[in-house]
Amino acid sequence: MASLTVFNESGSEVGTYEIDTEQIANRVNKQLLHDAVVMYQANLRQGSHNTRTRGEVSGTTKKMYRQKGTGNARAGSRRSPVRVGGGVAKTVKPRDYSYRLNKKALRLATRMAVRSRIDDGELVVIDKLGFDSPSTKQMAGVLKALGLEGTTTLVATAEQDAGIYKSGRNIAGVVVHPVRELNALSVLKPKRVLITRDALDKIKDGSFSANVHEDVAE
């Protein structure tokens, strides 16, 4: 059982939040977390790298000089890999790096990631978070009051909130996601997680469905 301090937008303590981390995940499997994070990172790769072979670079295929009588080593095309401006011997070509893991494993990995944040004291609970209109200044003020200024932070909300999203999107290192869009990479990548009480309620009672889309960024 973990007891988390609950703060308000001014950074003052307003209560505590009791949560049994074993209800979220019965243990933290580092290998599963590693596999999930690597999968998400691999699926983010564009795979658009490309180098040209000797057949793809520009230049004549004419023999540079005659075979014998010049005193030089014999040479053929100017597009040979051993010459400046020539092709590449072992090229890399566009490819798809994406692959999939079991959906059940990905859901479990997300829960393990949340538990690991709680166990390591890297999760900050805020009583409520909301703005009358999008305000980057207000969001920055909240982060500063909670000691999260200049720290990469995931802001997790119970539902999609356009006001919070727009308020945080221009702050470097801050990402905003509703709990249904969380995955192991998005939870583990930032140094801290700022979560609303309502969002933590959803995780606690198991009513949220962890994101299992293999192409989700972070």
Beta strands, then each sheet from edge to edge (+ up, - down):
strand 1: 2-7
strand 2: 13-19
strand 3: 123-126
strand 4: 153-157
strand 5: 174-178
strand 6: 192-196
sheet 1: 2+ 1- 3- 6- 4- 5-
end
